[in-house]
Amino acid sequence: MSDDPEINPYELLGLSTDATDQDIRTAYRKLSLKVHPDRNRNNPEAGRKFHELTQAYELLLDPLRRMALDAKQRLKEAQQRRYAAANDKRKRMLDELEQRERELKKTKAEQQKKKQEIHRENEALMEQGRRLREQKEKELQQREEDARKAAESLADEPPSLGPLDTTVRLKYSATALPHLTNPESLATLLQPFGNTDKDSIVLSIKTKASKKKASSKEVKHGTALVPFKRIGDAFAAICASGVKERGLEGVQISWAGNSGEEPELVAWLKRHGKLGASSEAAKEQKPSTSNPALDTPSSVPAPGSIPGLDYESLTLMKMREAERARLEREILEQEAAEG
């Protein structure tokens, strides 16, 4: 028993190190009855087991031998704890090392992937730049070709549409026409000639004392700038200026821009037969009605029918805010100059 270090008397008897002598005797009696050779005649190992059990019993009942066994057991347990702690530390170090290696591999893989992505992006950008350059070159060539063809096919190109080319100026007596007091009423008045940009209409009504000495009444004069959405409609309204049959009795209509002269675009359209003739030419022609002004607008085609001049889509966005304020200042300056 003492020569075999693998056999632990406590474990053999199923006891802990703090067992009393009575605990040892009780455990021995129970186990010896189970492994006694007389009760296990067919088991060749019964004698050996009974002998080991007896030696363990005697050792534990001997105080000196048990003290030496306990000291040896404590030393063994301490060694096991140290070994376990060292083993745990070694495992942690290995785990940390493996974790670092995994992280390093992952970092390298991510860096490699990022390099590949950057390389692909650079190639894609280069390809995109090449395509854009080719597209720009093609567009430039196409524009040059279109410009060449346009220069060859059009000897007289139409001028561009100015910000006031579709705007007319109205002057009337607000006293004689009291219903014309707001942009809505002006838009309704001019509706037979075409659509107007009602939100951009500028209206000013001034009150002046009558020049007749016999009368002390005050007379109201109205001045308005009304933008049409089509230049042909503005031309038709000007041709009908002051015509009673067209509902414009007492209303003078003229072009708003360029000191009242007609826009260059109107002159161009007239030269190409897209609008009615000038007022002088109209007077020389035989009218179909009693008033030549009534015939002139009838010769005005819809601007959408003019090749390359779709003015229906031009809604005068330039005259929304800044242009509106400028037009108001223009009316005030003109009224100040007149009065």
VEXZAKOL-559695 format. One record per residue (C-alpha): residue in one letter; x, y, z. Coordinates in Angstrom, 1 decimal, always signed. Example, Ala and Ser with C-alpha at 12.3 -4.5 7.8 and 13.67 -1.06 7.14 Angstrom:
<node><code>A</code><x>+12.3</x><y>-4.5</y><z>+7.8</z></node>
<node><code>S</code><x>+13.7</x><y>-1.1</y><z>+7.1</z></node>
***
This chain:
<node><code>M</code><x>+0.0</x><y>+0.0</y><z>+0.0</z></node>
<node><code>S</code><x>+2.7</x><y>+2.4</y><z>+1.0</z></node>
<node><code>D</code><x>+4.7</x><y>+1.6</y><z>-2.1</z></node>
<node><code>D</code><x>+1.9</x><y>+2.3</y><z>-4.5</z></node>
<node><code>P</code><x>+1.5</x><y>+6.0</y><z>-4.9</z></node>
<node><code>E</code><x>-1.5</x><y>+5.7</y><z>-7.1</z></node>
<node><code>I</code><x>-3.8</x><y>+4.4</y><z>-4.4</z></node>
<node><code>N</code><x>-5.3</x><y>+7.0</y><z>-2.1</z></node>
<node><code>P</code><x>-6.6</x><y>+5.5</y><z>+1.2</z></node>
<node><code>Y</code><x>-9.2</x><y>+8.3</y><z>+1.5</z></node>
<node><code>E</code><x>-10.5</x><y>+7.6</y><z>-2.0</z></node>
<node><code>L</code><x>-10.4</x><y>+3.8</y><z>-1.4</z></node>
<node><code>L</code><x>-12.6</x><y>+4.2</y><z>+1.7</z></node>
<node><code>G</code><x>-14.7</x><y>+6.9</y><z>+0.2</z></node>
<node><code>L</code><x>-13.7</x><y>+9.5</y><z>+2.8</z></node>
<node><code>S</code><x>-12.6</x><y>+13.1</y><z>+3.0</z></node>
<node><code>T</code><x>-9.4</x><y>+14.2</y><z>+4.7</z></node>
<node><code>D</code><x>-11.3</x><y>+15.5</y><z>+7.7</z></node>
<node><code>A</code><x>-12.9</x><y>+12.1</y><z>+8.5</z></node>
<node><code>T</code><x>-12.8</x><y>+10.9</y><z>+12.1</z></node>
<node><code>D</code><x>-11.5</x><y>+7.5</y><z>+13.4</z></node>
<node><code>Q</code><x>-15.1</x><y>+6.4</y><z>+13.8</z></node>
<node><code>D</code><x>-15.8</x><y>+7.4</y><z>+10.2</z></node>
<node><code>I</code><x>-12.9</x><y>+5.3</y><z>+9.1</z></node>
<node><code>R</code><x>-14.0</x><y>+2.2</y><z>+11.1</z></node>
<node><code>T</code><x>-17.6</x><y>+2.5</y><z>+9.8</z></node>
<node><code>A</code><x>-16.5</x><y>+2.8</y><z>+6.2</z></node>
<node><code>Y</code><x>-14.1</x><y>-0.1</y><z>+6.5</z></node>
<node><code>R</code><x>-16.7</x><y>-2.4</y><z>+8.0</z></node>
<node><code>K</code><x>-19.1</x><y>-1.7</y><z>+5.2</z></node>
<node><code>L</code><x>-16.6</x><y>-2.1</y><z>+2.4</z></node>
<node><code>S</code><x>-14.8</x><y>-5.1</y><z>+3.9</z></node>
<node><code>L</code><x>-18.1</x><y>-7.0</y><z>+3.9</z></node>
<node><code>K</code><x>-18.5</x><y>-6.3</y><z>+0.2</z></node>
<node><code>V</code><x>-15.0</x><y>-7.3</y><z>-0.9</z></node>
<node><code>H</code><x>-14.1</x><y>-10.1</y><z>+1.6</z></node>
<node><code>P</code><x>-12.7</x><y>-13.2</y><z>-0.2</z></node>
<node><code>D</code><x>-15.2</x><y>-15.5</y><z>+1.6</z></node>
<node><code>R</code><x>-18.1</x><y>-13.6</y><z>-0.1</z></node>
<node><code>N</code><x>-16.4</x><y>-13.3</y><z>-3.5</z></node>
<node><code>R</code><x>-15.0</x><y>-16.8</y><z>-4.1</z></node>
<node><code>N</code><x>-15.4</x><y>-16.5</y><z>-7.8</z></node>
<node><code>N</code><x>-13.5</x><y>-13.2</y><z>-8.0</z></node>
<node><code>P</code><x>-9.8</x><y>-13.6</y><z>-8.2</z></node>
<node><code>E</code><x>-9.3</x><y>-9.9</y><z>-7.4</z></node>
<node><code>A</code><x>-11.2</x><y>-10.1</y><z>-4.1</z></node>
<node><code>G</code><x>-8.2</x><y>-11.0</y><z>-2.0</z></node>
<node><code>R</code><x>-6.1</x><y>-8.1</y><z>-3.5</z></node>
<node><code>K</code><x>-8.9</x><y>-5.6</y><z>-3.0</z></node>
<node><code>F</code><x>-9.5</x><y>-6.7</y><z>+0.6</z></node>
<node><code>H</code><x>-5.8</x><y>-6.4</y><z>+1.3</z></node>
<node><code>E</code><x>-5.6</x><y>-2.9</y><z>+0.0</z></node>
<node><code>L</code><x>-8.7</x><y>-1.9</y><z>+1.9</z></node>
<node><code>T</code><x>-7.1</x><y>-3.3</y><z>+5.1</z></node>
<node><code>Q</code><x>-3.9</x><y>-1.4</y><z>+4.6</z></node>
<node><code>A</code><x>-5.7</x><y>+1.8</y><z>+3.9</z></node>
<node><code>Y</code><x>-7.7</x><y>+1.3</y><z>+7.1</z></node>
<node><code>E</code><x>-4.6</x><y>+0.6</y><z>+9.2</z></node>
<node><code>L</code><x>-2.8</x><y>+3.6</y><z>+7.7</z></node>
<node><code>L</code><x>-5.6</x><y>+6.1</y><z>+8.4</z></node>
<node><code>L</code><x>-5.9</x><y>+4.8</y><z>+12.0</z></node>
<node><code>D</code><x>-2.1</x><y>+5.4</y><z>+12.5</z></node>
<node><code>P</code><x>-1.8</x><y>+9.1</y><z>+13.5</z></node>
<node><code>L</code><x>+1.8</x><y>+9.5</y><z>+12.3</z></node>
<node><code>R</code><x>+1.3</x><y>+7.7</y><z>+9.0</z></node>
<node><code>R</code><x>-1.9</x><y>+9.6</y><z>+8.4</z></node>
<node><code>M</code><x>-0.2</x><y>+12.9</y><z>+9.1</z></node>
<node><code>A</code><x>+2.5</x><y>+12.0</y><z>+6.6</z></node>
<node><code>L</code><x>-0.1</x><y>+11.0</y><z>+4.1</z></node>
<node><code>D</code><x>-2.0</x><y>+14.3</y><z>+4.6</z></node>
<node><code>A</code><x>+1.2</x><y>+16.3</y><z>+4.1</z></node>
<node><code>K</code><x>+2.0</x><y>+14.4</y><z>+1.0</z></node>
<node><code>Q</code><x>-1.6</x><y>+14.8</y><z>-0.2</z></node>
<node><code>R</code><x>-1.5</x><y>+18.6</y><z>+0.4</z></node>
<node><code>L</code><x>+1.8</x><y>+18.8</y><z>-1.4</z></node>
<node><code>K</code><x>+0.3</x><y>+16.9</y><z>-4.3</z></node>
<node><code>E</code><x>-2.8</x><y>+19.1</y><z>-4.4</z></node>
<node><code>A</code><x>-0.7</x><y>+22.2</y><z>-4.3</z></node>
<node><code>Q</code><x>+1.4</x><y>+20.9</y><z>-7.2</z></node>
<node><code>Q</code><x>-1.8</x><y>+20.1</y><z>-9.1</z></node>
<node><code>R</code><x>-3.1</x><y>+23.6</y><z>-8.4</z></node>
<node><code>R</code><x>+0.2</x><y>+25.1</y><z>-9.6</z></node>
<node><code>Y</code><x>+0.1</x><y>+22.9</y><z>-12.6</z></node>
<node><code>A</code><x>-3.5</x><y>+23.8</y><z>-13.3</z></node>
<node><code>A</code><x>-2.8</x><y>+27.5</y><z>-13.0</z></node>
<node><code>A</code><x>+0.3</x><y>+27.2</y><z>-15.2</z></node>
<node><code>N</code><x>-1.8</x><y>+25.2</y><z>-17.7</z></node>
<node><code>D</code><x>-4.6</x><y>+27.8</y><z>-17.6</z></node>
<node><code>K</code><x>-2.1</x><y>+30.6</y><z>-18.2</z></node>
<node><code>R</code><x>-0.5</x><y>+28.6</y><z>-21.0</z></node>
<node><code>K</code><x>-3.9</x><y>+28.1</y><z>-22.6</z></node>
<node><code>R</code><x>-4.8</x><y>+31.7</y><z>-22.2</z></node>
<node><code>M</code><x>-1.5</x><y>+32.7</y><z>-23.9</z></node>
<node><code>L</code><x>-2.2</x><y>+30.3</y><z>-26.7</z></node>
<node><code>D</code><x>-5.7</x><y>+31.6</y><z>-27.1</z></node>
<node><code>E</code><x>-4.5</x><y>+35.2</y><z>-27.1</z></node>
<node><code>L</code><x>-1.8</x><y>+34.2</y><z>-29.6</z></node>
<node><code>E</code><x>-4.3</x><y>+32.4</y><z>-31.8</z></node>
<node><code>Q</code><x>-6.7</x><y>+35.4</y><z>-31.5</z></node>
<node><code>R</code><x>-3.9</x><y>+37.8</y><z>-32.5</z></node>
<node><code>E</code><x>-3.0</x><y>+35.6</y><z>-35.5</z></node>
<node><code>R</code><x>-6.7</x><y>+35.5</y><z>-36.5</z></node>
<node><code>E</code><x>-7.0</x><y>+39.2</y><z>-36.2</z></node>
<node><code>L</code><x>-3.8</x><y>+39.7</y><z>-38.1</z></node>
<node><code>K</code><x>-5.0</x><y>+37.4</y><z>-40.9</z></node>
<node><code>K</code><x>-8.3</x><y>+39.2</y><z>-40.9</z></node>
<node><code>T</code><x>-6.7</x><y>+42.6</y><z>-41.1</z></node>
<node><code>K</code><x>-4.4</x><y>+41.5</y><z>-43.9</z></node>
<node><code>A</code><x>-7.4</x><y>+40.0</y><z>-45.7</z></node>
<node><code>E</code><x>-9.4</x><y>+43.3</y><z>-45.3</z></node>
<node><code>Q</code><x>-6.5</x><y>+45.4</y><z>-46.4</z></node>
<node><code>Q</code><x>-6.1</x><y>+43.1</y><z>-49.5</z></node>
<node><code>K</code><x>-9.8</x><y>+43.3</y><z>-50.2</z></node>
<node><code>K</code><x>-9.7</x><y>+47.1</y><z>-49.8</z></node>
<node><code>K</code><x>-6.8</x><y>+47.4</y><z>-52.2</z></node>
<node><code>Q</code><x>-8.6</x><y>+45.3</y><z>-54.7</z></node>
<node><code>E</code><x>-11.7</x><y>+47.4</y><z>-54.3</z></node>
<node><code>I</code><x>-9.7</x><y>+50.6</y><z>-54.7</z></node>
<node><code>H</code><x>-8.1</x><y>+49.1</y><z>-57.8</z></node>
<node><code>R</code><x>-11.5</x><y>+48.2</y><z>-59.2</z></node>
<node><code>E</code><x>-12.8</x><y>+51.6</y><z>-58.4</z></node>
<node><code>N</code><x>-9.9</x><y>+53.3</y><z>-60.0</z></node>
<node><code>E</code><x>-10.3</x><y>+51.1</y><z>-63.1</z></node>
<node><code>A</code><x>-14.0</x><y>+51.9</y><z>-63.1</z></node>
<node><code>L</code><x>-13.3</x><y>+55.7</y><z>-62.8</z></node>
<node><code>M</code><x>-10.8</x><y>+55.5</y><z>-65.6</z></node>
<node><code>E</code><x>-13.3</x><y>+53.6</y><z>-67.8</z></node>
<node><code>Q</code><x>-16.0</x><y>+56.1</y><z>-66.9</z></node>
<node><code>G</code><x>-13.7</x><y>+59.0</y><z>-67.6</z></node>
<node><code>R</code><x>-12.8</x><y>+57.5</y><z>-71.0</z></node>
<node><code>R</code><x>-16.5</x><y>+57.0</y><z>-71.8</z></node>
<node><code>L</code><x>-17.3</x><y>+60.5</y><z>-70.7</z></node>
<node><code>R</code><x>-14.5</x><y>+61.9</y><z>-72.9</z></node>
<node><code>E</code><x>-15.7</x><y>+59.9</y><z>-75.8</z></node>
<node><code>Q</code><x>-19.3</x><y>+61.1</y><z>-75.2</z></node>
<node><code>K</code><x>-18.2</x><y>+64.7</y><z>-74.8</z></node>
<node><code>E</code><x>-16.2</x><y>+64.5</y><z>-78.0</z></node>
<node><code>K</code><x>-19.2</x><y>+63.0</y><z>-79.8</z></node>
<node><code>E</code><x>-21.5</x><y>+65.6</y><z>-78.4</z></node>
<node><code>L</code><x>-19.1</x><y>+68.3</y><z>-79.4</z></node>
<node><code>Q</code><x>-18.8</x><y>+66.9</y><z>-82.9</z></node>
<node><code>Q</code><x>-22.6</x><y>+66.6</y><z>-83.1</z></node>
<node><code>R</code><x>-23.1</x><y>+70.2</y><z>-81.9</z></node>
<node><code>E</code><x>-20.5</x><y>+71.4</y><z>-84.5</z></node>
<node><code>E</code><x>-22.3</x><y>+69.4</y><z>-87.1</z></node>
<node><code>D</code><x>-25.7</x><y>+70.7</y><z>-86.1</z></node>
<node><code>A</code><x>-24.3</x><y>+74.3</y><z>-86.0</z></node>
<node><code>R</code><x>-22.9</x><y>+73.8</y><z>-89.4</z></node>
<node><code>K</code><x>-26.1</x><y>+72.4</y><z>-90.8</z></node>
<node><code>A</code><x>-28.1</x><y>+75.2</y><z>-89.1</z></node>
<node><code>A</code><x>-25.8</x><y>+77.8</y><z>-90.5</z></node>
<node><code>E</code><x>-26.2</x><y>+76.3</y><z>-93.9</z></node>
<node><code>S</code><x>-30.0</x><y>+75.8</y><z>-93.8</z></node>
<node><code>L</code><x>-30.9</x><y>+79.0</y><z>-92.0</z></node>
<node><code>A</code><x>-29.7</x><y>+82.3</y><z>-93.3</z></node>
<node><code>D</code><x>-31.9</x><y>+84.3</y><z>-91.0</z></node>
<node><code>E</code><x>-32.2</x><y>+82.7</y><z>-87.5</z></node>
<node><code>P</code><x>-34.9</x><y>+84.0</y><z>-85.2</z></node>
<node><code>P</code><x>-33.7</x><y>+86.2</y><z>-82.3</z></node>
<node><code>S</code><x>-33.9</x><y>+84.9</y><z>-78.8</z></node>
<node><code>L</code><x>-37.0</x><y>+85.7</y><z>-76.7</z></node>
<node><code>G</code><x>-36.4</x><y>+88.6</y><z>-74.4</z></node>
<node><code>P</code><x>-37.8</x><y>+88.8</y><z>-70.8</z></node>
<node><code>L</code><x>-40.4</x><y>+91.4</y><z>-71.9</z></node>
<node><code>D</code><x>-41.1</x><y>+90.2</y><z>-75.5</z></node>
<node><code>T</code><x>-44.5</x><y>+88.7</y><z>-74.5</z></node>
<node><code>T</code><x>-45.4</x><y>+91.5</y><z>-72.0</z></node>
<node><code>V</code><x>-47.8</x><y>+94.3</y><z>-73.0</z></node>
<node><code>R</code><x>-48.5</x><y>+97.6</y><z>-71.2</z></node>
<node><code>L</code><x>-52.1</x><y>+98.7</y><z>-70.5</z></node>
<node><code>K</code><x>-53.2</x><y>+102.2</y><z>-69.9</z></node>
<node><code>Y</code><x>-56.8</x><y>+103.1</y><z>-69.1</z></node>
<node><code>S</code><x>-59.0</x><y>+105.3</y><z>-67.0</z></node>
<node><code>A</code><x>-59.8</x><y>+103.4</y><z>-63.8</z></node>
<node><code>T</code><x>-62.6</x><y>+105.8</y><z>-63.2</z></node>
<node><code>A</code><x>-64.3</x><y>+104.9</y><z>-66.5</z></node>
<node><code>L</code><x>-63.4</x><y>+101.2</y><z>-66.1</z></node>
<node><code>P</code><x>-63.8</x><y>+100.6</y><z>-62.3</z></node>
<node><code>H</code><x>-64.0</x><y>+96.8</y><z>-62.7</z></node>
<node><code>L</code><x>-60.3</x><y>+96.7</y><z>-63.8</z></node>
<node><code>T</code><x>-58.8</x><y>+97.0</y><z>-60.3</z></node>
<node><code>N</code><x>-56.9</x><y>+93.7</y><z>-59.8</z></node>
<node><code>P</code><x>-54.8</x><y>+91.2</y><z>-61.9</z></node>
<node><code>E</code><x>-57.7</x><y>+88.8</y><z>-62.1</z></node>
<node><code>S</code><x>-59.9</x><y>+91.3</y><z>-63.9</z></node>
<node><code>L</code><x>-57.1</x><y>+92.2</y><z>-66.3</z></node>
<node><code>A</code><x>-56.5</x><y>+88.5</y><z>-67.0</z></node>
<node><code>T</code><x>-60.2</x><y>+88.1</y><z>-67.7</z></node>
<node><code>L</code><x>-60.3</x><y>+91.1</y><z>-70.0</z></node>
<node><code>L</code><x>-57.4</x><y>+89.7</y><z>-72.1</z></node>
<node><code>Q</code><x>-58.5</x><y>+86.1</y><z>-72.0</z></node>
<node><code>P</code><x>-60.0</x><y>+86.2</y><z>-75.5</z></node>
<node><code>F</code><x>-56.5</x><y>+86.8</y><z>-76.9</z></node>
<node><code>G</code><x>-54.8</x><y>+84.0</y><z>-75.0</z></node>
<node><code>N</code><x>-53.5</x><y>+82.9</y><z>-71.6</z></node>
<node><code>T</code><x>-51.7</x><y>+85.3</y><z>-69.4</z></node>
<node><code>D</code><x>-49.3</x><y>+84.8</y><z>-66.5</z></node>
<node><code>K</code><x>-51.7</x><y>+86.1</y><z>-63.9</z></node>
<node><code>D</code><x>-49.3</x><y>+85.8</y><z>-61.0</z></node>
<node><code>S</code><x>-46.8</x><y>+88.1</y><z>-62.7</z></node>
<node><code>I</code><x>-49.2</x><y>+90.9</y><z>-63.6</z></node>
<node><code>V</code><x>-48.1</x><y>+94.3</y><z>-62.2</z></node>
<node><code>L</code><x>-50.9</x><y>+96.8</y><z>-61.6</z></node>
<node><code>S</code><x>-50.7</x><y>+100.5</y><z>-60.5</z></node>
<node><code>I</code><x>-53.7</x><y>+102.8</y><z>-60.0</z></node>
<node><code>K</code><x>-52.9</x><y>+106.5</y><z>-59.4</z></node>
<node><code>T</code><x>-55.4</x><y>+109.2</y><z>-58.5</z></node>
<node><code>K</code><x>-54.9</x><y>+112.6</y><z>-60.1</z></node>
<node><code>A</code><x>-56.9</x><y>+115.8</y><z>-59.9</z></node>
<node><code>S</code><x>-59.0</x><y>+116.7</y><z>-63.0</z></node>
<node><code>K</code><x>-57.4</x><y>+119.4</y><z>-65.2</z></node>
<node><code>K</code><x>-60.9</x><y>+120.9</y><z>-65.9</z></node>
<node><code>K</code><x>-61.5</x><y>+123.9</y><z>-63.7</z></node>
<node><code>A</code><x>-65.2</x><y>+123.3</y><z>-63.7</z></node>
<node><code>S</code><x>-64.7</x><y>+119.9</y><z>-62.1</z></node>
<node><code>S</code><x>-63.1</x><y>+119.2</y><z>-58.8</z></node>
<node><code>K</code><x>-63.4</x><y>+115.4</y><z>-59.2</z></node>
<node><code>E</code><x>-60.3</x><y>+113.2</y><z>-59.0</z></node>
<node><code>V</code><x>-59.6</x><y>+110.9</y><z>-61.9</z></node>
<node><code>K</code><x>-58.0</x><y>+107.4</y><z>-61.4</z></node>
<node><code>H</code><x>-55.6</x><y>+106.2</y><z>-64.1</z></node>
<node><code>G</code><x>-54.5</x><y>+102.6</y><z>-64.3</z></node>
<node><code>T</code><x>-51.2</x><y>+101.2</y><z>-65.7</z></node>
<node><code>A</code><x>-50.5</x><y>+97.5</y><z>-65.9</z></node>
<node><code>L</code><x>-47.9</x><y>+95.2</y><z>-67.3</z></node>
<node><code>V</code><x>-49.4</x><y>+91.9</y><z>-68.4</z></node>
<node><code>P</code><x>-47.2</x><y>+89.0</y><z>-69.5</z></node>
<node><code>F</code><x>-48.8</x><y>+86.6</y><z>-72.1</z></node>
<node><code>K</code><x>-47.6</x><y>+83.1</y><z>-72.3</z></node>
<node><code>R</code><x>-47.4</x><y>+83.3</y><z>-76.2</z></node>
<node><code>I</code><x>-45.9</x><y>+86.1</y><z>-78.2</z></node>
<node><code>G</code><x>-48.6</x><y>+85.7</y><z>-80.9</z></node>
<node><code>D</code><x>-51.3</x><y>+86.4</y><z>-78.3</z></node>
<node><code>A</code><x>-49.6</x><y>+89.5</y><z>-77.1</z></node>
<node><code>F</code><x>-49.4</x><y>+90.7</y><z>-80.7</z></node>
<node><code>A</code><x>-53.1</x><y>+90.1</y><z>-81.2</z></node>
<node><code>A</code><x>-53.9</x><y>+92.1</y><z>-78.1</z></node>
<node><code>I</code><x>-51.8</x><y>+95.0</y><z>-79.2</z></node>
<node><code>C</code><x>-53.5</x><y>+94.9</y><z>-82.7</z></node>
<node><code>A</code><x>-56.9</x><y>+95.2</y><z>-80.9</z></node>
<node><code>S</code><x>-55.9</x><y>+98.1</y><z>-78.7</z></node>
<node><code>G</code><x>-58.8</x><y>+100.5</y><z>-78.1</z></node>
<node><code>V</code><x>-61.2</x><y>+98.5</y><z>-80.3</z></node>
<node><code>K</code><x>-64.7</x><y>+98.5</y><z>-78.8</z></node>
<node><code>E</code><x>-65.8</x><y>+95.3</y><z>-80.6</z></node>
<node><code>R</code><x>-62.9</x><y>+93.5</y><z>-78.9</z></node>
<node><code>G</code><x>-63.9</x><y>+94.7</y><z>-75.5</z></node>
<node><code>L</code><x>-60.9</x><y>+97.1</y><z>-75.2</z></node>
<node><code>E</code><x>-62.7</x><y>+100.5</y><z>-75.6</z></node>
<node><code>G</code><x>-60.7</x><y>+103.0</y><z>-73.5</z></node>
<node><code>V</code><x>-57.8</x><y>+100.6</y><z>-73.1</z></node>
<node><code>Q</code><x>-54.5</x><y>+101.4</y><z>-74.8</z></node>
<node><code>I</code><x>-52.2</x><y>+98.4</y><z>-75.2</z></node>
<node><code>S</code><x>-48.6</x><y>+98.7</y><z>-76.3</z></node>
<node><code>W</code><x>-45.4</x><y>+96.6</y><z>-76.0</z></node>
<node><code>A</code><x>-43.8</x><y>+96.8</y><z>-72.5</z></node>
<node><code>G</code><x>-40.2</x><y>+96.6</y><z>-73.4</z></node>
<node><code>N</code><x>-37.8</x><y>+98.7</y><z>-75.6</z></node>
<node><code>S</code><x>-39.7</x><y>+102.0</y><z>-75.2</z></node>
<node><code>G</code><x>-42.9</x><y>+100.5</y><z>-76.6</z></node>
<node><code>E</code><x>-41.3</x><y>+99.3</y><z>-79.8</z></node>
<node><code>E</code><x>-42.2</x><y>+95.8</y><z>-81.0</z></node>
<node><code>P</code><x>-39.7</x><y>+93.1</y><z>-80.1</z></node>
<node><code>E</code><x>-37.1</x><y>+91.9</y><z>-82.7</z></node>
<node><code>L</code><x>-38.8</x><y>+88.5</y><z>-82.6</z></node>
<node><code>V</code><x>-42.1</x><y>+90.0</y><z>-83.8</z></node>
<node><code>A</code><x>-40.4</x><y>+91.7</y><z>-86.7</z></node>
<node><code>W</code><x>-38.7</x><y>+88.4</y><z>-87.6</z></node>
<node><code>L</code><x>-42.0</x><y>+86.5</y><z>-87.5</z></node>
<node><code>K</code><x>-43.5</x><y>+89.2</y><z>-89.7</z></node>
<node><code>R</code><x>-40.7</x><y>+88.9</y><z>-92.3</z></node>
<node><code>H</code><x>-41.3</x><y>+85.2</y><z>-92.4</z></node>
<node><code>G</code><x>-45.0</x><y>+85.5</y><z>-92.7</z></node>
<node><code>K</code><x>-45.7</x><y>+84.0</y><z>-89.3</z></node>
<node><code>L</code><x>-47.6</x><y>+87.0</y><z>-88.0</z></node>
<node><code>G</code><x>-49.8</x><y>+89.7</y><z>-89.5</z></node>
<node><code>A</code><x>-48.3</x><y>+92.5</y><z>-91.4</z></node>
<node><code>S</code><x>-47.2</x><y>+95.7</y><z>-89.7</z></node>
<node><code>S</code><x>-49.8</x><y>+98.4</y><z>-89.0</z></node>
<node><code>E</code><x>-48.8</x><y>+100.5</y><z>-92.0</z></node>
<node><code>A</code><x>-49.1</x><y>+97.5</y><z>-94.3</z></node>
<node><code>A</code><x>-52.4</x><y>+96.5</y><z>-92.7</z></node>
<node><code>K</code><x>-53.8</x><y>+100.0</y><z>-93.5</z></node>
<node><code>E</code><x>-52.9</x><y>+99.5</y><z>-97.1</z></node>
<node><code>Q</code><x>-54.6</x><y>+96.1</y><z>-97.3</z></node>
<node><code>K</code><x>-58.4</x><y>+96.0</y><z>-97.8</z></node>
<node><code>P</code><x>-59.9</x><y>+94.9</y><z>-94.5</z></node>
<node><code>S</code><x>-62.6</x><y>+92.3</y><z>-94.3</z></node>
<node><code>T</code><x>-64.4</x><y>+94.3</y><z>-91.6</z></node>
<node><code>S</code><x>-65.0</x><y>+97.9</y><z>-90.9</z></node>
<node><code>N</code><x>-62.0</x><y>+98.0</y><z>-88.5</z></node>
<node><code>P</code><x>-58.6</x><y>+96.9</y><z>-89.8</z></node>
<node><code>A</code><x>-57.5</x><y>+96.2</y><z>-86.3</z></node>
<node><code>L</code><x>-60.0</x><y>+93.4</y><z>-86.1</z></node>
<node><code>D</code><x>-58.5</x><y>+91.6</y><z>-89.1</z></node>
<node><code>T</code><x>-54.9</x><y>+91.7</y><z>-88.1</z></node>
<node><code>P</code><x>-55.1</x><y>+89.3</y><z>-85.1</z></node>
<node><code>S</code><x>-56.9</x><y>+86.8</y><z>-87.2</z></node>
<node><code>S</code><x>-53.8</x><y>+86.3</y><z>-89.2</z></node>
<node><code>V</code><x>-51.7</x><y>+85.5</y><z>-86.1</z></node>
<node><code>P</code><x>-50.9</x><y>+81.8</y><z>-86.0</z></node>
<node><code>A</code><x>-50.6</x><y>+79.8</y><z>-82.9</z></node>
<node><code>P</code><x>-46.9</x><y>+80.1</y><z>-81.9</z></node>
<node><code>G</code><x>-46.8</x><y>+76.3</y><z>-81.4</z></node>
<node><code>S</code><x>-47.2</x><y>+76.0</y><z>-85.2</z></node>
<node><code>I</code><x>-44.0</x><y>+78.0</y><z>-85.9</z></node>
<node><code>P</code><x>-41.2</x><y>+75.6</y><z>-86.6</z></node>
<node><code>G</code><x>-38.6</x><y>+75.7</y><z>-83.9</z></node>
<node><code>L</code><x>-40.4</x><y>+78.3</y><z>-81.9</z></node>
<node><code>D</code><x>-42.6</x><y>+76.6</y><z>-79.3</z></node>
<node><code>Y</code><x>-43.4</x><y>+79.6</y><z>-77.2</z></node>
<node><code>E</code><x>-46.3</x><y>+77.9</y><z>-75.5</z></node>
<node><code>S</code><x>-43.9</x><y>+76.3</y><z>-73.0</z></node>
<node><code>L</code><x>-42.2</x><y>+79.7</y><z>-72.2</z></node>
<node><code>T</code><x>-44.0</x><y>+80.9</y><z>-69.0</z></node>
<node><code>L</code><x>-41.8</x><y>+83.8</y><z>-68.2</z></node>
<node><code>M</code><x>-40.2</x><y>+82.4</y><z>-65.1</z></node>
<node><code>K</code><x>-37.6</x><y>+85.2</y><z>-65.2</z></node>
<node><code>M</code><x>-40.4</x><y>+87.7</y><z>-64.2</z></node>
<node><code>R</code><x>-41.4</x><y>+86.1</y><z>-60.9</z></node>
<node><code>E</code><x>-39.7</x><y>+88.1</y><z>-58.1</z></node>
<node><code>A</code><x>-36.8</x><y>+90.2</y><z>-59.2</z></node>
<node><code>E</code><x>-38.3</x><y>+91.1</y><z>-62.6</z></node>
<node><code>R</code><x>-41.6</x><y>+91.9</y><z>-60.9</z></node>
<node><code>A</code><x>-39.9</x><y>+94.5</y><z>-58.7</z></node>
<node><code>R</code><x>-38.1</x><y>+96.0</y><z>-61.6</z></node>
<node><code>L</code><x>-41.3</x><y>+96.4</y><z>-63.6</z></node>
<node><code>E</code><x>-43.0</x><y>+98.1</y><z>-60.6</z></node>
<node><code>R</code><x>-40.1</x><y>+100.6</y><z>-60.5</z></node>
<node><code>E</code><x>-40.4</x><y>+101.1</y><z>-64.3</z></node>
<node><code>I</code><x>-44.1</x><y>+102.0</y><z>-64.0</z></node>
<node><code>L</code><x>-43.5</x><y>+104.4</y><z>-61.1</z></node>
<node><code>E</code><x>-40.6</x><y>+106.1</y><z>-63.0</z></node>
<node><code>Q</code><x>-42.7</x><y>+106.4</y><z>-66.2</z></node>
<node><code>E</code><x>-45.7</x><y>+107.9</y><z>-64.3</z></node>
<node><code>A</code><x>-43.3</x><y>+110.4</y><z>-62.6</z></node>
<node><code>A</code><x>-42.0</x><y>+111.4</y><z>-66.0</z></node>
<node><code>E</code><x>-45.4</x><y>+111.8</y><z>-67.4</z></node>
<node><code>G</code><x>-46.9</x><y>+113.7</y><z>-64.5</z></node>
***
